């Protein structure tokens, strides 16, 4: 039986700058993506994201500060994959994008670097599933039923 997989992502934006990571040695290598990962069995989505932030950036954040931004269907019939992405707005106190302070790369086997980008000048090579998330967020809606 085929199963839907669930990804939880962080939309970290400060002063109109969005924090993205460059994927390496994983699906979508060379593209820029939101921080996040897979939901584990019996794990709450917000706790999953807090765990991923700690694993990928060394950040210990309270999931109570996260706010739901988007739920996105990622249908990939050519790969026989179906994901649901749950994306939260995550505030980062102490990281000033204007000073180019970024969290450390704690998983160099899957993320090459973290970088702040102006929201209106994101790189062209966004990780395709996250491109759908960013388009959904840009509509100011939590979920869009039509395909993007």
C-alpha positions as protocol buffer text, in pm:
chain_id: "A"
residue {
  index: 1
  type: UNK
  ca { x: 0 y: 0 z: 0 }
}
residue {
  index: 2
  type: UNK
  ca { x: 128 y: 343 z: -93 }
}
residue {
  index: 3
  type: UNK
  ca { x: 148 y: 607 z: 179 }
}
residue {
  index: 4
  type: UNK
  ca { x: 144 y: 984 z: 191 }
}
residue {
  index: 5
  type: UNK
  ca { x: 457 y: 1128 z: 351 }
}
residue {
  index: 6
  type: UNK
  ca { x: 454 y: 1445 z: 561 }
}
residue {
  index: 7
  type: UNK
  ca { x: 719 y: 1713 z: 562 }
}
residue {
  index: 8
  type: UNK
  ca { x: 738 y: 1999 z: 812 }
}
residue {
  index: 9
  type: UNK
  ca { x: 916 y: 2319 z: 708 }
}
residue {
  index: 10
  type: UNK
  ca { x: 1013 y: 2654 z: 861 }
}
residue {
  index: 11
  type: UNK
  ca { x: 950 y: 2985 z: 688 }
}
residue {
  index: 12
  type: UNK
  ca { x: 1208 y: 3204 z: 860 }
}
residue {
  index: 13
  type: UNK
  ca { x: 1178 y: 3565 z: 751 }
}
residue {
  index: 14
  type: UNK
  ca { x: 1325 y: 3875 z: 914 }
}
residue {
  index: 15
  type: UNK
  ca { x: 1324 y: 4226 z: 763 }
}
residue {
  index: 16
  type: UNK
  ca { x: 1194 y: 4086 z: 430 }
}
residue {
  index: 17
  type: UNK
  ca { x: 1487 y: 3842 z: 414 }
}
residue {
  index: 18
  type: UNK
  ca { x: 1414 y: 3468 z: 388 }
}
residue {
  index: 19
  type: UNK
  ca { x: 1655 y: 3205 z: 521 }
}
residue {
  index: 20
  type: UNK
  ca { x: 1719 y: 2917 z: 280 }
}
residue {
  index: 21
  type: UNK
  ca { x: 1961 y: 2625 z: 276 }
}
residue {
  index: 22
  type: UNK
  ca { x: 2145 y: 2487 z: -26 }
}
residue {
  index: 23
  type: UNK
  ca { x: 2077 y: 2114 z: -56 }
}
residue {
  index: 24
  type: UNK
  ca { x: 2367 y: 1878 z: -122 }
}
residue {
  index: 25
  type: UNK
  ca { x: 2395 y: 1498 z: -162 }
}
residue {
  index: 26
  type: UNK
  ca { x: 2014 y: 1458 z: -140 }
}
residue {
  index: 27
  type: UNK
  ca { x: 1713 y: 1479 z: -373 }
}
residue {
  index: 28
  type: UNK
  ca { x: 1716 y: 1830 z: -517 }
}
residue {
  index: 29
  type: UNK
  ca { x: 2091 y: 1875 z: -466 }
}
residue {
  index: 30
  type: UNK
  ca { x: 2202 y: 2223 z: -568 }
}
residue {
  index: 31
  type: UNK
  ca { x: 1864 y: 2383 z: -502 }
}
residue {
  index: 32
  type: UNK
  ca { x: 1768 y: 2622 z: -222 }
}
residue {
  index: 33
  type: UNK
  ca { x: 1514 y: 2505 z: 35 }
}
residue {
  index: 34
  type: UNK
  ca { x: 1342 y: 2584 z: 361 }
}
residue {
  index: 35
  type: UNK
  ca { x: 1471 y: 2406 z: 670 }
}
residue {
  index: 36
  type: UNK
  ca { x: 1266 y: 2103 z: 761 }
}
residue {
  index: 37
  type: UNK
  ca { x: 1223 y: 1731 z: 743 }
}
residue {
  index: 38
  type: UNK
  ca { x: 999 y: 1428 z: 776 }
}
residue {
  index: 39
  type: UNK
  ca { x: 737 y: 1382 z: 1044 }
}
residue {
  index: 40
  type: UNK
  ca { x: 796 y: 1070 z: 1252 }
}
residue {
  index: 41
  type: UNK
  ca { x: 522 y: 837 z: 1378 }
}
residue {
  index: 42
  type: UNK
  ca { x: 344 y: 978 z: 1686 }
}
residue {
  index: 43
  type: UNK
  ca { x: 531 y: 1311 z: 1660 }
}
residue {
  index: 44
  type: UNK
  ca { x: 343 y: 1641 z: 1653 }
}
residue {
  index: 45
  type: UNK
  ca { x: 417 y: 1852 z: 1346 }
}
residue {
  index: 46
  type: UNK
  ca { x: 543 y: 2151 z: 1548 }
}
residue {
  index: 47
  type: UNK
  ca { x: 769 y: 1923 z: 1754 }
}
residue {
  index: 48
  type: UNK
  ca { x: 901 y: 1769 z: 1434 }
}
residue {
  index: 49
  type: UNK
  ca { x: 1002 y: 2112 z: 1311 }
}
residue {
  index: 50
  type: UNK
  ca { x: 1164 y: 2201 z: 1644 }
}
residue {
  index: 51
  type: UNK
  ca { x: 1365 y: 1876 z: 1621 }
}
residue {
  index: 52
  type: UNK
  ca { x: 1470 y: 1951 z: 1263 }
}
residue {
  index: 53
  type: UNK
  ca { x: 1579 y: 2305 z: 1356 }
}
residue {
  index: 54
  type: UNK
  ca { x: 1797 y: 2159 z: 1631 }
}
residue {
  index: 55
  type: UNK
  ca { x: 1942 y: 1886 z: 1407 }
}
residue {
  index: 56
  type: UNK
  ca { x: 2005 y: 2107 z: 1103 }
}
residue {
  index: 57
  type: UNK
  ca { x: 2098 y: 2440 z: 1267 }
}
residue {
  index: 58
  type: UNK
  ca { x: 2165 y: 2367 z: 1633 }
}
residue {
  index: 59
  type: UNK
  ca { x: 1873 y: 2591 z: 1733 }
}
residue {
  index: 60
  type: UNK
  ca { x: 1658 y: 2513 z: 2034 }
}
residue {
  index: 61
  type: UNK
  ca { x: 1325 y: 2688 z: 1978 }
}
residue {
  index: 62
  type: UNK
  ca { x: 988 y: 2666 z: 2149 }
}
residue {
  index: 63
  type: UNK
  ca { x: 730 y: 2521 z: 1907 }
}
residue {
  index: 64
  type: UNK
  ca { x: 471 y: 2738 z: 2084 }
}
residue {
  index: 65
  type: UNK
  ca { x: 621 y: 3037 z: 1899 }
}
residue {
  index: 66
  type: UNK
  ca { x: 556 y: 2880 z: 1555 }
}
residue {
  index: 67
  type: UNK
  ca { x: 248 y: 2984 z: 1356 }
}
residue {
  index: 68
  type: UNK
  ca { x: 93 y: 2777 z: 1077 }
}
residue {
  index: 69
  type: UNK
  ca { x: 140 y: 2937 z: 735 }
}
residue {
  index: 70
  type: UNK
  ca { x: 64 y: 2677 z: 470 }
}
residue {
  index: 71
  type: UNK
  ca { x: -42 y: 2321 z: 399 }
}
residue {
  index: 72
  type: UNK
  ca { x: 69 y: 2209 z: 55 }
}
residue {
  index: 73
  type: UNK
  ca { x: -4 y: 1901 z: -153 }
}
residue {
  index: 74
  type: UNK
  ca { x: 303 y: 1788 z: -342 }
}
residue {
  index: 75
  type: UNK
  ca { x: 185 y: 1533 z: -596 }
}
residue {
  index: 76
  type: UNK
  ca { x: 465 y: 1374 z: -799 }
}
residue {
  index: 77
  type: UNK
  ca { x: 294 y: 1109 z: -1016 }
}
residue {
  index: 78
  type: UNK
  ca { x: 606 y: 1066 z: -1231 }
}
residue {
  index: 79
  type: UNK
  ca { x: 794 y: 952 z: -918 }
}
residue {
  index: 80
  type: UNK
  ca { x: 494 y: 783 z: -753 }
}
residue {
  index: 81
  type: UNK
  ca { x: 532 y: 1015 z: -451 }
}
residue {
  index: 82
  type: UNK
  ca { x: 277 y: 1217 z: -255 }
}
residue {
  index: 83
  type: UNK
  ca { x: 381 y: 1459 z: 19 }
}
residue {
  index: 84
  type: UNK
  ca { x: 184 y: 1691 z: 240 }
}
residue {
  index: 85
  type: UNK
  ca { x: 398 y: 1983 z: 357 }
}
residue {
  index: 86
  type: UNK
  ca { x: 308 y: 2167 z: 678 }
}
residue {
  index: 87
  type: UNK
  ca { x: 488 y: 2500 z: 689 }
}
residue {
  index: 88
  type: UNK
  ca { x: 522 y: 2725 z: 993 }
}
residue {
  index: 89
  type: UNK
  ca { x: 642 y: 3083 z: 1035 }
}
residue {
  index: 90
  type: UNK
  ca { x: 933 y: 3055 z: 1280 }
}
residue {
  index: 91
  type: UNK
  ca { x: 1071 y: 3365 z: 1452 }
}
residue {
  index: 92
  type: UNK
  ca { x: 1447 y: 3369 z: 1509 }
}
residue {
  index: 93
  type: UNK
  ca { x: 1557 y: 3605 z: 1781 }
}
residue {
  index: 94
  type: UNK
  ca { x: 1922 y: 3705 z: 1763 }
}
residue {
  index: 95
  type: UNK
  ca { x: 1985 y: 3634 z: 1393 }
}
residue {
  index: 96
  type: UNK
  ca { x: 2009 y: 3962 z: 1204 }
}
residue {
  index: 97
  type: UNK
  ca { x: 1995 y: 3909 z: 826 }
}
residue {
  index: 98
  type: UNK
  ca { x: 2124 y: 4263 z: 774 }
}
residue {
  index: 99
  type: UNK
  ca { x: 2447 y: 4161 z: 949 }
}
residue {
  index: 100
  type: UNK
  ca { x: 2457 y: 3833 z: 755 }
}
residue {
  index: 101
  type: UNK
  ca { x: 2452 y: 3629 z: 1076 }
}
residue {
  index: 102
  type: UNK
  ca { x: 2336 y: 3279 z: 990 }
}
residue {
  index: 103
  type: UNK
  ca { x: 2285 y: 2963 z: 1192 }
}
residue {
  index: 104
  type: UNK
  ca { x: 2558 y: 2700 z: 1167 }
}
residue {
  index: 105
  type: UNK
  ca { x: 2536 y: 2411 z: 920 }
}
residue {
  index: 106
  type: UNK
  ca { x: 2500 y: 2108 z: 1148 }
}
residue {
  index: 107
  type: UNK
  ca { x: 2429 y: 1850 z: 876 }
}
residue {
  index: 108
  type: UNK
  ca { x: 2689 y: 1922 z: 604 }
}
residue {
  index: 109
  type: UNK
  ca { x: 2604 y: 1595 z: 428 }
}
residue {
  index: 110
  type: UNK
  ca { x: 2264 y: 1737 z: 328 }
}
residue {
  index: 111
  type: UNK
  ca { x: 2301 y: 2117 z: 352 }
}
residue {
  index: 112
  type: UNK
  ca { x: 2595 y: 2309 z: 208 }
}
residue {
  index: 113
  type: UNK
  ca { x: 2509 y: 2652 z: 353 }
}
residue {
  index: 114
  type: UNK
  ca { x: 2238 y: 2876 z: 497 }
}
residue {
  index: 115
  type: UNK
  ca { x: 2185 y: 3215 z: 335 }
}
residue {
  index: 116
  type: UNK
  ca { x: 1944 y: 3508 z: 367 }
}
residue {
  index: 117
  type: UNK
  ca { x: 1770 y: 3623 z: 46 }
}
residue {
  index: 118
  type: UNK
  ca { x: 1548 y: 3927 z: -15 }
}
residue {
  index: 119
  type: UNK
  ca { x: 1194 y: 3790 z: -47 }
}
residue {
  index: 120
  type: UNK
  ca { x: 1150 y: 3966 z: -380 }
}
residue {
  index: 121
  type: UNK
  ca { x: 1485 y: 3833 z: -515 }
}
residue {
  index: 122
  type: UNK
  ca { x: 1488 y: 3463 z: -430 }
}
residue {
  index: 123
  type: UNK
  ca { x: 1728 y: 3242 z: -625 }
}
residue {
  index: 124
  type: UNK
  ca { x: 1596 y: 3079 z: -943 }
}
residue {
  index: 125
  type: UNK
  ca { x: 1682 y: 2726 z: -831 }
}
residue {
  index: 126
  type: UNK
  ca { x: 1431 y: 2674 z: -547 }
}
residue {
  index: 127
  type: UNK
  ca { x: 1368 y: 2313 z: -441 }
}
residue {
  index: 128
  type: UNK
  ca { x: 1051 y: 2233 z: -647 }
}
residue {
  index: 129
  type: UNK
  ca { x: 828 y: 2116 z: -357 }
}
residue {
  index: 130
  type: UNK
  ca { x: 922 y: 2430 z: -164 }
}
residue {
  index: 131
  type: UNK
  ca { x: 850 y: 2650 z: -465 }
}
residue {
  index: 132
  type: UNK
  ca { x: 487 y: 2539 z: -429 }
}
residue {
  index: 133
  type: UNK
  ca { x: 499 y: 2630 z: -58 }
}
residue {
  index: 134
  type: UNK
  ca { x: 636 y: 2978 z: -134 }
}
residue {
  index: 135
  type: UNK
  ca { x: 367 y: 3035 z: -399 }
}
residue {
  index: 136
  type: UNK
  ca { x: 96 y: 2932 z: -152 }
}
residue {
  index: 137
  type: UNK
  ca { x: 233 y: 3167 z: 116 }
}
residue {
  index: 138
  type: UNK
  ca { x: 245 y: 3451 z: -138 }
}
residue {
  index: 139
  type: UNK
  ca { x: -134 y: 3417 z: -185 }
}
residue {
  index: 140
  type: UNK
  ca { x: -193 y: 3480 z: 189 }
}
residue {
  index: 141
  type: UNK
  ca { x: -393 y: 3157 z: 203 }
}
residue {
  index: 142
  type: UNK
  ca { x: -314 y: 2849 z: 407 }
}
residue {
  index: 143
  type: UNK
  ca { x: -417 y: 2600 z: 137 }
}
residue {
  index: 144
  type: UNK
  ca { x: -488 y: 2621 z: -233 }
}
residue {
  index: 145
  type: UNK
  ca { x: -689 y: 2341 z: -390 }
}
residue {
  index: 146
  type: UNK
  ca { x: -570 y: 2415 z: -742 }
}
residue {
  index: 147
  type: UNK
  ca { x: -231 y: 2297 z: -860 }
}
residue {
  index: 148
  type: UNK
  ca { x: 46 y: 2555 z: -873 }
}
